């Protein structure tokens, strides 16, 4: 009988030791890794490619946990939570619980039941684009995207339709600095274009998706031919570093060449910057309420007139690309 490669991720040394010993005694289960925090869990998952990951409830409450869940969906990984009467689970608390105190036979039965659930099937996220959409993108068009809560899944869907020669794209996703490298590798799995971290001085060119997530400062674009990426430390803007507002405002000198989108997220970051972009001639899009995990940032943009249109998530990627094939005169919206 084939063994089930299994990884444990928990910040509790006691739970890690106790569950690890229990799993090592199970016939049909192979312990392939352990992690004590979320960022190392992400790396271990990439390296070991387990079939099952067992998560401590304290890690489920981490703000970057949805990113790990997105990776599970991309890789078709099943996960369970460690049963606890002390720490309540965070998002995903409906996942099957595994009690380390169970007898071996019951523990193995619980694992097999979890693996048999419909959620255990491989992910159904869109595959990478195999061919560019009709019409070739203009070389002088740029795409800017801001996202927060729920944004990782949203970005996976948007970028999955981008061809390898997509317009230069800059993204601010609110996430912790420890998770930024993992986020970039995750986005690479669903995007044929190059996904890169924000690096000061890098030219902003076709086929590049630059991500300013947890980069230690604000990501901006410096006007030029082509524009260049720049990073600068600074105080939070709209409550965040990096800030979507800062990215959007940096593109005002060439706003007529920009198509900007605000995806799901809490708060108002990006709304004011998008309004300024629209007034300067940019095309602006907000995700609609029905497809948003949190309809905060897109709502704020729509209510102040910053977004020209609202679209469901699955239409945003194609629309961003289509707008970049249009010949928009200078100063028009």
C-alpha positions in Angstrom: 0.0 0.0 0.0 1.4 3.4 -1.0 2.2 5.8 1.9 0.6 9.2 2.3 3.3 11.9 2.3 2.3 14.2 5.2 3.6 17.5 6.6 2.9 19.0 10.0 2.8 22.8 10.5 2.3 24.2 14.0 3.8 26.8 16.2 3.3 24.6 19.3 6.5 22.5 20.0 4.4 20.1 22.1 1.8 19.5 19.3 4.6 19.2 16.7 6.4 16.5 18.8 3.2 14.7 19.9 1.6 14.5 16.5 4.9 13.7 14.8 5.4 10.7 17.0 1.9 9.6 16.4 2.1 9.8 12.6 5.4 8.0 12.5 3.7 5.0 14.1 1.0 4.9 11.5 1.2 2.3 8.7 0.5 4.0 5.4 1.6 7.5 6.5 5.1 9.0 5.7 6.1 12.1 7.6 7.8 14.2 5.0 8.3 17.5 6.8 7.6 19.8 9.8 7.3 23.5 10.1 6.9 25.9 13.0 5.7 29.0 11.2 3.7 29.9 8.1 6.6 31.0 5.9 8.6 27.9 6.5 5.5 25.8 6.0 5.2 27.3 2.5 8.8 26.5 1.7 8.4 22.9 3.0 5.3 22.4 1.0 7.0 23.5 -2.2 10.0 21.2 -1.4 8.3 18.1 -0.2 5.0 18.3 -2.2 3.0 16.4 0.4 -0.4 14.9 -0.2 -1.7 16.0 3.2 -0.8 18.9 5.5 -1.9 19.1 9.1 -2.1 22.7 10.4 -2.1 24.0 14.0 -5.1 26.4 14.8 -2.7 29.2 15.8 -1.3 29.3 12.2 -4.8 29.4 10.8 -5.3 32.7 12.5 -2.3 34.3 10.8 -3.3 37.0 8.2 -1.2 35.2 5.5 -2.9 31.8 6.0 -5.2 32.3 2.9 -2.0 32.4 0.8 -1.1 28.9 2.0 -4.6 27.7 1.3 -4.2 29.1 -2.3 -1.1 27.0 -2.7 -2.9 23.9 -1.5 -5.6 24.5 -4.1 -3.0 25.0 -6.9 -1.1 21.8 -5.9 -4.2 19.7 -5.1 -3.1 19.3 -1.4 -5.6 18.1 1.3 -5.3 19.7 4.7 -6.6 19.0 8.2 -6.4 21.1 11.4 -5.1 19.9 14.7 -8.0 19.5 17.1 -7.6 21.9 20.1 -9.8 22.9 23.0 -7.5 25.8 23.8 -6.9 27.7 20.5 -9.9 28.3 18.3 -9.3 27.9 14.6 -9.3 30.8 12.2 -10.5 30.8 8.6 -11.0 27.3 7.3 -12.2 26.1 10.7 -14.6 23.8 8.9 -11.7 21.6 7.7 -11.5 18.1 9.2 -9.9 18.0 12.6 -7.3 15.5 13.7 -6.9 14.7 17.4 -3.3 13.5 18.2 -4.8 11.5 21.2 -6.8 9.2 19.0 -5.8 5.5 18.8 -3.8 4.8 15.7 -6.6 3.0 13.8 -9.0 5.9 14.3 -6.4 8.5 13.4 -5.6 6.6 10.1 -9.4 6.4 9.4 -9.8 10.1 9.9 -6.9 10.8 7.5 -8.3 8.5 4.8 -11.8 10.1 5.2 -10.3 13.6 4.8 -8.4 12.4 1.6 -11.7 11.0 0.2 -13.6 14.3 0.6 -14.5 16.2 -2.6 -12.2 19.0 -1.5 -9.3 16.6 -1.8 -9.6 16.7 -5.6 -7.0 18.6 -7.6 -7.5 22.4 -7.9 -9.7 23.7 -10.6 -8.0 27.1 -11.0 -7.6 28.2 -14.6 -4.5 26.9 -16.4 -1.8 29.2 -17.7 -2.7 31.0 -20.9 -1.4 29.0 -23.9 -1.8 31.8 -26.4 -2.2 35.6 -26.3 -5.8 36.9 -26.6 -6.9 38.4 -30.0 -5.2 41.6 -30.7 -1.6 42.4 -29.7 -1.0 44.7 -26.7 0.5 48.1 -27.4 4.1 48.4 -26.2 3.3 51.6 -24.3 0.4 50.3 -22.2 0.7 49.4 -18.5 -1.5 47.5 -16.0 -1.7 48.3 -12.3 -3.5 46.1 -9.8 -4.2 46.6 -6.1 -5.6 43.8 -3.8 -5.8 42.9 -0.2 -8.0 40.4 1.7 -8.9 37.5 -0.7 -6.6 39.0 -3.3 -4.3 36.1 -3.6 -6.9 33.8 -5.1 -8.2 36.8 -7.2 -4.7 37.4 -8.6 -4.2 33.8 -9.5 -7.4 34.0 -11.6 -6.5 37.3 -13.2 -2.9 36.4 -14.1 -3.8 32.9 -15.4 -5.0 34.6 -18.6 -2.0 36.8 -19.1 0.3 35.7 -22.0 4.0 35.6 -21.8 4.3 39.0 -23.6 1.6 40.7 -21.4 1.8 44.4 -20.9 4.1 45.5 -18.0 2.1 44.8 -14.9 2.6 46.1 -11.3 0.8 44.7 -8.3 0.5 45.7 -4.7 -0.9 42.9 -2.6 -1.2 43.5 1.1 0.7 40.7 2.8 3.5 40.3 5.3 7.1 40.6 4.2 7.9 37.0 5.3 5.4 35.8 2.7 6.3 37.9 -0.3 8.8 35.5 -1.8 6.3 32.6 -1.5 3.6 34.8 -3.0 5.7 35.4 -6.1 6.5 31.7 -6.5 2.8 30.9 -6.1 1.8 33.5 -8.8 4.4 32.1 -11.1 2.6 28.7 -11.1 -0.4 30.3 -12.8 1.2 32.9 -15.1 3.3 32.5 -18.2 4.8 35.9 -17.8 7.8 36.5 -15.6 6.7 37.3 -12.0 9.3 39.3 -10.2 9.8 41.1 -6.8 9.9 44.9 -6.9 13.6 45.8 -7.4 14.7 49.4 -7.5 15.8 50.6 -10.9 14.4 47.6 -12.8 12.9 48.6 -16.2 9.1 48.1 -16.4 8.9 46.0 -19.7 6.4 43.7 -21.5 6.3 40.2 -20.1 6.9 41.4 -16.6 4.6 41.2 -13.6 6.3 43.1 -10.7 4.9 42.4 -7.2 5.4 44.8 -4.4 4.1 42.7 -1.5 5.9 43.1 1.8 8.8 44.7 0.0 9.8 46.8 3.0 8.6 50.1 1.4 6.3 51.7 -1.1 6.6 50.5 -4.8 6.4 53.3 -7.3 7.0 53.8 -11.0 9.4 56.4 -12.2 8.5 57.9 -15.6 10.8 57.2 -18.5 11.1 55.0 -21.6 10.4 52.5 -20.2 9.3 53.5 -16.7 11.4 52.0 -13.9 10.4 50.5 -10.7 11.5 52.2 -7.5 11.1 51.4 -3.9 11.1 53.8 -1.0 10.7 53.4 2.7 8.0 55.5 4.2 5.1 55.8 6.6 1.9 53.8 5.9 -0.4 55.4 3.3 -4.0 54.5 3.7 -2.8 52.2 6.5 -0.4 50.2 4.4 3.2 49.8 3.3 3.4 49.2 0.4 0.3 51.2 -0.5 -1.9 50.8 -3.6 -2.5 54.6 -3.5 1.2 55.2 -3.7 1.6 52.9 -6.8 -1.4 54.5 -8.5 -0.2 58.0 -7.9 3.3 57.3 -9.2 1.7 56.5 -12.6 -0.1 59.9 -12.9 2.5 61.3 -15.4 1.6 58.6 -17.9 -2.0 57.9 -16.8 -3.5 57.8 -20.3 -1.4 54.7 -20.9 -2.6 52.9 -17.7 -5.4 50.5 -17.0 -5.8 50.0 -13.3 -7.9 47.5 -11.3 -8.8 47.3 -7.6 -9.6 43.7 -6.4 -11.1 42.3 -3.3 -9.8 43.8 0.0 -10.6 45.5 3.3 -10.4 49.2 3.7 -10.0 52.0 1.2 -6.4 51.7 0.0 -6.2 52.5 -3.7 -9.6 54.3 -4.1 -8.2 57.9 -3.9 -5.2 57.0 -6.1 -7.5 55.4 -8.6 -9.7 58.5 -8.7 -6.7 60.7 -9.5 -5.7 58.2 -12.2 -9.1 58.3 -13.8 -9.2 62.1 -13.8 -5.8 62.1 -15.5 -7.0 59.8 -18.3 -6.5 56.2 -17.1 -9.0 53.3 -17.6 -10.2 52.1 -14.2 -11.9 48.9 -13.1 -13.2 47.6 -9.7 -14.2 44.0 -8.9 -17.9 43.6 -8.3 -19.4 42.8 -4.9 -20.6 39.3 -5.8 -17.2 38.0 -6.6 -15.3 39.8 -3.9 -14.3 38.1 -0.7 -14.3 41.5 1.1 -16.0 44.3 -0.8 -14.1 47.1 0.8 -11.5 48.6 -1.5 -13.6 48.1 -4.7 -16.7 49.6 -3.0 -14.7 52.6 -1.9 -13.4 53.2 -5.5 -16.9 52.8 -7.0 -18.6 55.1 -4.4 -16.3 58.0 -5.1 -16.4 57.6 -8.9 -12.8 56.3 -9.2 -13.8 53.1 -11.1 -15.4 53.5 -14.5 -16.8 50.0 -14.4 -17.4 47.1 -12.1 -16.8 43.5 -13.3 -16.9 40.0 -11.9 -13.5 38.5 -11.2 -13.3 36.2 -14.2 -13.8 39.1 -16.6 -11.2 41.4 -15.1 -8.1 39.6 -16.6 -9.4 39.6 -20.2 -10.7 43.1 -19.8 -7.3 44.4 -18.6 -5.6 42.9 -21.7 -8.3 44.1 -24.1 -8.0 47.7 -22.8 -4.3 47.6 -23.5 -4.9 46.8 -27.2 -7.0 50.0 -27.6 -5.6 53.2 -29.1 -6.7 55.8 -26.6 -5.8 59.4 -27.4 -3.8 61.3 -24.9 -5.9 62.9 -22.1 -9.0 60.7 -22.8 -10.6 58.3 -20.3 
